[in-house]
Amino acid sequence: MMQVETATTSTSTTTTSPSNSALSPLSPRLVSICEEMNPSKRSTMEDCCVYAPEGTWDGPPDVAFLGVYDGHGGRDMVEYLEDGLQWHVAQELCCQNDDAPMATRLERAFLMADIHSEQLGVSMSGATVAMCLVKKHSTNKKDDDDSSSLRTIYAANAGDARIVLGHEGKAQRLTHDHKPDDPVEIERIEKAGGFLFKQRVVGVLAVTRSLGDHCMKDFVIAKPYCSELEIRLPSANHFFSEEEKEGESRESGESSSSSLPSFLILACDGLWDVLEDQQAVDMVWTHGAHDPHNVAKHLVKEALAKGSMDNISVVVAWL
C-alpha cells in the first residue's frame, strides 16, 4: 500500500515534510502544501495535492512524486487520481524490460489512468493534472564533481494545472497550458469534429486536455505535455543563510541568485489565473527566507487577495 502525504480538506492547510525542525537529506528537502476552497467563490472543494517522498510509494526508491489535481464536475476523478495516477506511474517506472523514454512512460501512465477511471465508472467528472518526479543523483566518489547536487525533474501535465521552477532568480515553466485559445489545440479539436464556442470545448469545458471527462474524450484528450530538466544545486547545498533569514542580504540586493535554493511550484489555475510565473517565484523567495514551511500558504493568500474565483491548491517543493 502506498504511503502518500496529502492535504485534502476543504479549507486552507499546510503540510511540511519530513520535519518542521530540520531539513531532510531527501529531495525535495522540504515540501509546503496549501489547499483553499475559497468559500466566497466556490461551494465545494474539487482539488487535491499529493506528495509521496522517496521510498514511500511504489516507484523507484530515489524518486519523489508530487502532484496537483484540479477537478471539475465533482470530486470523483480527483479521488481516483489521488492514489491511481502514481500507481500507474510506478508501474511504468518499475518495468525492468522497458527502455522507453521517460516522456513515453508518463504518457502511457496518464492514458492508462484515464482508461482505468472509465472502467471504474468515473464518467462525468474530470481533472486537470500537473505532476512531477524528482530524482536525486547519488554521489560519485570517483568524480571530483559532486553528483549529489544534481536533480532530474520529469514534469507532465494535462490541462491548465502548471509547474514552475524557481532557479537562480528566474522562473522557468515546465508545463504547457492546454486551453481553447491555443491554435494547436483548436486545430486538433476541429480535425476531430469538435468546435470551440465562447472559449470552451463544444461550449462546455474551458480546458482542452484532462483526465476523465469521458463523454468528451474525442476532443478533450488525456495525452500530457512532458518535459525533462537536469539542474545542479548550489555547491554549498545550503538552505537560507542566517543573513537571508533576517532579510538583510535580500533587502540590500547583495544576495547572489545562484546561491539561493531552487524550488518547484505546482498549482492549479486558481493561482495562475491571478499570478504570473515570475511573481510567484519572487514571492516564494521573499517569504521563504523567513518562513519556508508556509510559503504555499503565502501564495494562496496572495491569490485570494487578487480575487481568485476558484479553488486554490499549491505545492512548493524545496530542492
C-alpha positions as CSV (number, residue, x, y, z in Angstrom):
1,M,0.0,0.0,0.0
2,M,1.4,3.4,-1.0
3,Q,2.2,5.9,1.7
4,V,1.2,9.3,0.4
5,E,1.2,12.7,2.2
6,T,-1.8,14.7,1.2
7,A,-3.7,17.8,2.2
8,T,-7.3,17.2,1.1
9,T,-9.5,19.2,3.4
10,S,-11.9,21.9,2.1
11,T,-10.1,24.7,4.0
12,S,-6.6,26.0,4.0
13,T,-4.0,23.5,5.3
14,T,-0.2,23.4,5.3
15,T,1.9,20.2,5.2
16,T,5.6,20.1,5.6
17,S,7.8,17.1,5.2
18,P,9.5,15.4,6.7
19,S,10.0,17.6,9.7
20,N,9.3,21.1,10.9
21,S,12.6,21.2,12.8
22,A,15.2,20.1,10.3
23,L,15.7,19.9,6.6
24,S,15.6,16.4,5.1
25,P,18.5,14.7,3.3
26,L,16.0,13.6,0.8
27,S,14.9,15.5,-2.3
28,P,12.8,17.5,-2.1
29,R,14.2,18.6,1.2
30,L,11.0,20.3,2.4
31,V,7.5,20.5,0.9
32,S,4.9,23.1,1.7
33,I,1.3,22.3,0.7
34,C,-1.8,24.5,1.0
35,E,-5.3,23.9,-0.2
36,E,-8.1,26.6,-0.1
37,M,-11.7,26.0,-1.0
38,N,-12.2,29.8,-1.4
39,P,-15.8,29.6,0.0
40,S,-16.8,33.1,-1.0
41,K,-16.5,31.9,-4.6
42,R,-16.9,28.1,-4.5
43,S,-19.2,25.9,-2.5
44,T,-17.2,22.7,-3.0
45,M,-13.5,21.7,-2.9
46,E,-12.5,19.7,-6.0
47,D,-8.7,20.0,-5.8
48,C,-6.2,17.6,-4.4
49,C,-2.5,17.8,-3.7
50,V,-0.3,14.7,-3.4
51,Y,3.3,14.3,-2.2
52,A,5.0,10.9,-2.0
53,P,8.6,11.2,-0.7
54,E,11.4,8.9,-1.8
55,G,10.9,5.4,-0.6
56,T,7.3,5.8,0.5
57,W,5.5,4.8,-2.8
58,D,5.7,2.0,-5.3
59,G,8.1,3.9,-7.6
60,P,11.9,3.8,-7.5
61,P,13.4,4.5,-4.1
62,D,15.4,7.5,-5.3
63,V,12.4,9.3,-6.8
64,A,9.8,11.5,-5.2
65,F,6.3,12.1,-6.6
66,L,4.4,15.4,-6.5
67,G,1.0,16.3,-8.0
68,V,-1.8,18.8,-8.1
69,Y,-5.2,17.7,-9.4
70,D,-7.9,20.2,-10.2
71,G,-11.3,18.5,-10.5
72,H,-14.5,19.6,-12.2
73,G,-17.9,18.1,-12.4
74,G,-17.5,16.7,-8.9
75,R,-14.6,15.0,-7.0
76,D,-14.9,11.5,-8.5
77,M,-11.9,11.9,-10.8
78,V,-9.7,13.6,-8.2
79,E,-10.4,10.9,-5.7
80,Y,-9.4,8.3,-8.2
81,L,-6.2,10.1,-9.1
82,E,-5.2,10.6,-5.5
83,D,-3.9,7.1,-5.5
84,G,-4.4,5.9,-9.0
85,L,-2.1,8.1,-11.0
86,Q,1.1,7.5,-9.0
87,W,0.2,3.7,-9.1
88,H,0.2,3.8,-12.9
89,V,3.4,5.9,-13.0
90,A,5.1,3.4,-10.6
91,Q,4.2,0.5,-12.9
92,E,5.8,2.3,-15.8
93,L,8.9,3.3,-13.9
94,C,9.5,-0.2,-12.4
95,C,9.2,-2.1,-15.7
96,Q,12.6,-3.7,-16.0
97,N,12.4,-4.6,-19.6
98,D,11.3,-1.3,-20.9
99,D,13.9,1.2,-22.2
100,A,11.3,3.8,-23.4
101,P,12.0,7.4,-22.7
102,M,10.5,8.9,-19.6
103,A,8.1,11.1,-21.6
104,T,6.7,7.9,-23.2
105,R,6.3,6.2,-19.9
106,L,4.5,9.2,-18.3
107,E,2.2,9.5,-21.3
108,R,1.3,5.8,-21.0
109,A,0.6,6.3,-17.3
110,F,-1.7,9.2,-18.0
111,L,-3.6,7.2,-20.6
112,M,-3.9,4.1,-18.5
113,A,-5.2,6.1,-15.6
114,D,-7.7,7.7,-17.9
115,I,-8.9,4.3,-19.2
116,H,-9.0,2.7,-15.8
117,S,-11.1,5.5,-14.3
118,E,-13.7,5.0,-17.1
119,Q,-13.7,1.2,-16.3
120,L,-14.4,2.1,-12.7
121,G,-17.4,4.2,-13.7
122,V,-16.0,7.7,-13.4
123,S,-17.8,9.2,-16.4
124,M,-18.9,12.8,-15.9
125,S,-16.2,14.1,-13.6
126,G,-12.7,15.2,-14.9
127,A,-9.5,16.8,-13.6
128,T,-6.6,18.7,-15.0
129,V,-3.3,17.3,-13.8
130,A,0.2,18.6,-13.1
131,M,2.7,16.1,-11.7
132,C,6.4,15.7,-11.5
133,L,9.1,13.3,-10.4
134,V,12.2,14.5,-8.6
135,K,15.3,12.2,-8.9
136,K,18.3,12.8,-6.6
137,H,21.5,11.6,-8.1
138,S,23.9,9.6,-5.9
139,T,27.4,10.8,-5.1
140,N,30.0,9.6,-7.5
141,K,33.2,9.3,-5.4
142,K,35.4,8.7,-8.4
143,D,34.4,12.1,-9.8
144,D,35.6,15.4,-8.4
145,D,32.2,16.9,-9.4
146,D,29.7,16.1,-6.7
147,S,26.8,14.4,-8.5
148,S,24.7,14.6,-5.3
149,S,23.9,18.2,-6.1
150,L,22.2,17.1,-9.4
151,R,18.4,16.8,-9.6
152,T,16.5,15.5,-12.6
153,I,12.9,16.7,-12.9
154,Y,10.4,15.0,-15.0
155,A,7.2,17.0,-15.4
156,A,3.9,16.2,-17.1
157,N,0.5,18.0,-17.3
158,A,-2.8,17.8,-19.0
159,G,-5.0,21.0,-18.8
160,D,-4.1,24.2,-17.1
161,A,-2.5,23.0,-13.9
162,R,1.1,24.2,-14.1
163,I,4.6,23.6,-12.8
164,V,7.1,26.4,-12.5
165,L,10.8,26.0,-11.5
166,G,12.5,28.8,-9.5
167,H,16.2,28.5,-10.2
168,E,18.9,31.2,-10.0
169,G,16.5,34.0,-9.7
170,K,14.3,33.1,-12.7
171,A,11.0,31.4,-13.3
172,Q,11.0,28.6,-15.8
173,R,7.7,26.9,-16.8
174,L,8.0,23.2,-17.1
175,T,4.4,22.5,-18.4
176,H,2.1,23.8,-21.1
177,D,-1.4,25.2,-20.6
178,H,-3.9,23.3,-22.7
179,K,-6.6,25.9,-23.3
180,P,-9.1,26.7,-26.0
181,D,-7.1,29.7,-27.2
182,D,-4.2,27.5,-28.2
183,P,-4.0,27.4,-32.1
184,V,-2.6,23.8,-32.0
185,E,-5.4,22.7,-29.7
186,I,-8.1,24.4,-31.8
187,E,-6.8,22.7,-35.0
188,R,-6.7,19.3,-33.2
189,I,-10.3,19.6,-31.9
190,E,-11.7,20.8,-35.2
191,K,-10.0,17.9,-37.1
192,A,-11.7,15.5,-34.6
193,G,-15.1,17.0,-35.5
194,G,-15.4,19.3,-32.5
195,F,-15.7,23.1,-32.1
196,L,-15.0,25.9,-29.8
197,F,-17.8,28.2,-28.5
198,K,-17.2,31.1,-26.1
199,Q,-13.7,29.8,-25.3
200,R,-15.0,26.4,-24.3
201,V,-14.7,23.0,-26.0
202,V,-18.2,22.4,-27.6
203,G,-19.3,25.2,-25.3
204,V,-18.7,23.2,-22.1
205,L,-15.1,22.8,-20.9
206,A,-12.6,25.6,-20.5
207,V,-9.6,23.2,-20.9
208,T,-8.7,21.1,-23.9
209,R,-7.0,18.2,-22.1
210,S,-7.8,16.4,-18.9
211,L,-8.2,13.0,-17.3
212,G,-11.8,11.9,-17.1
213,D,-14.5,13.8,-19.0
214,H,-15.1,10.6,-20.9
215,C,-18.2,11.9,-22.6
216,M,-16.0,14.4,-24.4
217,K,-12.9,12.2,-24.9
218,D,-12.9,12.6,-28.7
219,F,-12.0,16.2,-28.2
220,V,-10.6,16.6,-24.6
221,I,-7.8,14.1,-24.6
222,A,-5.6,12.8,-21.7
223,K,-2.2,12.9,-23.6
224,P,0.1,15.1,-21.4
225,Y,2.8,17.6,-22.2
226,C,6.1,16.2,-20.9
227,S,9.4,17.8,-20.1
228,E,12.7,16.8,-18.6
229,L,15.3,19.0,-16.9
230,E,18.5,18.5,-15.0
231,I,19.7,21.1,-12.7
232,R,22.7,21.5,-10.3
233,L,22.0,22.9,-6.9
234,P,24.4,25.4,-5.3
235,S,27.7,23.6,-4.4
236,A,27.2,24.6,-0.7
237,N,23.9,22.8,-0.8
238,H,22.6,25.1,1.9
239,F,19.1,26.4,2.6
240,F,18.9,30.1,3.6
241,S,21.8,31.7,5.4
242,E,21.2,33.5,8.6
243,E,21.6,36.8,6.8
244,E,18.9,35.9,4.3
245,K,16.6,34.6,7.1
246,E,16.9,38.1,8.7
247,G,16.2,39.7,5.3
248,E,19.4,41.7,5.3
249,S,21.0,40.5,2.2
250,R,17.8,40.3,0.2
251,E,16.8,43.8,1.1
252,S,20.2,45.2,0.2
253,G,20.3,43.2,-3.0
254,E,23.7,41.6,-2.0
255,S,22.5,38.0,-2.2
256,S,23.6,36.1,-5.2
257,S,20.7,34.4,-7.0
258,S,23.0,31.5,-7.9
259,S,23.4,30.7,-4.1
260,L,19.6,30.6,-3.3
261,P,17.8,27.3,-3.0
262,S,15.9,26.1,-6.0
263,F,12.3,25.0,-5.8
264,L,9.2,23.8,-7.7
265,I,5.7,25.4,-7.6
266,L,2.9,23.1,-8.6
267,A,-0.5,24.8,-8.6
268,C,-4.0,24.8,-10.2
269,D,-5.4,27.7,-12.2
270,G,-6.8,29.2,-9.1
271,L,-3.3,30.5,-8.5
272,W,-2.1,31.0,-12.1
273,D,-5.1,33.0,-13.2
274,V,-4.1,35.8,-10.9
275,L,-0.3,35.4,-10.5
276,E,2.4,35.4,-13.2
277,D,5.1,32.8,-13.0
278,Q,7.9,35.2,-12.0
279,Q,5.6,36.9,-9.4
280,A,5.0,33.5,-7.8
281,V,8.7,32.7,-7.8
282,D,9.6,36.1,-6.3
283,M,7.1,35.6,-3.5
284,V,8.5,32.2,-2.6
285,W,12.0,33.6,-2.3
286,T,10.7,36.6,-0.3
287,H,8.7,34.5,2.2
288,G,11.0,31.5,2.1
289,A,13.8,33.4,3.7
290,H,11.7,33.8,6.8
291,D,9.1,31.1,6.7
292,P,9.9,28.3,4.2
293,H,7.4,25.8,5.7
294,N,4.5,28.1,4.9
295,V,5.3,29.5,1.5
296,A,2.4,27.7,-0.1
297,K,0.0,29.4,2.3
298,H,1.5,32.8,1.4
299,L,0.9,32.2,-2.3
300,V,-2.7,31.1,-1.6
301,K,-3.3,34.3,0.5
302,E,-2.0,36.4,-2.3
303,A,-4.2,34.7,-4.8
304,L,-7.2,35.3,-2.6
305,A,-6.2,39.0,-2.2
306,K,-6.0,39.3,-6.0
307,G,-9.6,38.0,-6.4
308,S,-9.1,34.4,-7.5
309,M,-12.5,32.9,-8.4
310,D,-11.6,29.2,-8.0
311,N,-10.3,26.6,-5.5
312,I,-6.6,27.3,-4.9
313,S,-4.1,24.5,-4.4
314,V,-0.4,24.9,-4.2
315,V,2.7,22.7,-3.6
316,V,6.1,24.2,-3.1
317,A,9.0,21.8,-3.1
318,W,12.4,23.0,-2.0
319,L,15.0,21.0,-3.9
